[in-house]
């Protein structure tokens, strides 16, 4: 048995299930849910999250790359998996072997997949991506009808779905509705089993675009797709954050007035200070620069980060926190006593967004998974 380092991430799988069921209530039984678990489920752990979401009613999983899909298959996930990003034709054999649905938006790439499928005596399932205003991957709307028709005529390919991605569903309703209109015009009269467009903000704000399936990512993890401030949807308040990040105090020392703390001596004590060293740093995903997350919680109080965050450690000022000792819990994300640090708050102090904060959590902190006996797989 490998010992667990004190710095670890605790993921509440009951929260994942709650959020999946909440999304199911919003979209209704006729609309399927694709659980987007790319980037290691936004840092939460792809395999446990995928299993929890599928157990709570999701029908698909979405990943960014073929290796992410293969990892789910090798862990025993049998639900349909869509690779949302670019998959080179050289990986067609792996896609077929692992029964992964690929995204197509280029004719030559599509022909490569069709040829590989014919050579294997198989059929490659694919969804066509349409760029309705994101300026990212996708065939342009005016070219989409002919593109879809051409692909449907290629032996070895099965065009199972068509989709687009919203650029501004969290900020601009007019832009989003224009994208919806382009998508509907581009796909009119072309049969596909699955039409999908909505990300998390789309789920909350654009019921007319729920179509056959929605693709929530951030909301699965209990995080809001909207900027901090008044919630963009009444449903957001019902989301349950799934992540807690904790470590423990490794040392406590008293430093005199003017003493330096950290690399470059960028911080110097003003007056005598009590400094606690924590075994967590940017090697775990705690950003070093240009802004750190400001403070952590120790004994239910805020303890400011002082000095430059190191690769494996950081230092916090516990002068105002009585009786701090080695082994005391320090919370980076989550609640301790009456205090709480949310991902949104920490990300804002770092000058970034909640998406980047969680996906930047590295592999070193062990993930631990909590769930009630009632919701645990039988």
C-alpha positions, 0 to 999 in steps of 0.5 A, a space after each residue: 500500500 502506497 502512503 498518501 501524501 498530505 496534499 490531496 484532492 477530495 472529489 464528492 461523487 455524490 455531487 457529480 451525480 446530483 449535478 447530472 440529475 439536475 441537468 437531466 431535470 432541466 433538459 427533460 427525458 427526450 434530451 440525452 446528456 454527454 458528460 464532458 470529461 476531457 482534461 481528466 474531467 477538468 482535473 477531477 479524475 475522468 474514470 470515476 467522474 464518468 462512471 458517476 455521471 453515467 450512473 446518474 443518467 448521462 448516456 455519452 462521454 465527451 473527451 478532447 483526444 483519442 488517448 482520453 477515450 482509450 483510457 476510458 475504454 480500458 477502464 471499462 467504460 462502455 457508453 458511447 464516447 465522442 472525441 470532440 477534437 482533431 483525430 488524425 487519420 493515422 489513429 483511425 485503427 485505434 478509434 475503430 478498435 476502441 469503438 470511439 466516435 470521431 469528429 470530422 470537419 475536413 474531407 481528406 481526413 474523412 476519406 482517410 477514416 473511411 478508407 481505414 474502416 473499409 480496410 478493417 471491414 468495419 464502420 467508423 462512426 463520426 459526428 460533423 462539427 460545424 463552425 457557427 461562430 467560434 472560429 475554431 474547428 468546424 466546417 463553415 455553415 454554408 459548406 456544411 450541407 454539401 459536406 454532410 451529403 458527401 460524407 454520408 456517401 462515403 462507404 465505411 463512414 456512418 455520420 451519427 451526429 452533427 454539432 456546434 459549439 457556442 462562443 458566448 452562451 455565458 455572456 451574449 444571448 444575441 450572439 448565441 441565438 445567431 449561432 443557433 440560427 446558423 446551425 439550424 439552417 446548416 443542418 435543415 433536412 439532413 438526418 442525424 441521430 444526434 444534434 447537439 450544441 449546448 455547453 453548460 451555459 447553453 443548458 441553463 440559458 437556451 432551451 431551444 437548443 437542447 436538441 437531442 443531446 447537451 454537453 455539460 462540462 463545468 456544471 457537472 463539477 458544480 461550478 458556474 459557467 457564468 462570471 462571478 456576480 449575480 447568477 446567470 440562471 436560477 439553476 446555478 444555485 442548485 449546483 453542488 461543488 465536487 472538489 475539496 483541496 487540502 494539505 497540512 502544516 509541515 512546520 511552524 516557525 517564528 521569523 523576526 522583523 525584516 526576515 525574507 520568505 521565499 525565492 528572491 526575498 520578494 516578501 519580508 516580514 513586517 514585525 515578528 511573524 509566525 510562518 507555516 510551511 505547507 507541502 503544496 506548490 506549483 508542482 501540484 497546480 498551485 499557481 506561482 505567478 503572476 498572482 497566487 490564490 491569496 490565502 488558505 484556511 488554517 484552523 478556520 481562519 484565513 492565512 495569507 500566502 507569503 513569498 513566492 510559491 515554490 514547486 513543492 511548498 508554500 508559506 503562509 502567515 499564521 500570526 493571527 491564527 492561534 496554536 497552529 501546529 504541525 499536522 494541522 489541516 490547511 484547506 485550499 479549496 473547500 470549507 473549514 469551520 465557518 470559512 470557505 474558499 470556492 474555486 471561483 473566488 480562488 480563480 478570480 484572485 489568480 486572474 483566471 477562470 474556474 475552468 483553468 483553475 481546476 484543469 491546471 491541477 496536476 497529477 501529483 496530488 492524489 484524488 480521493 473519492 467520496 460517495 454515500 453507500 446508497 449511490 455507490 455502484 453495487 
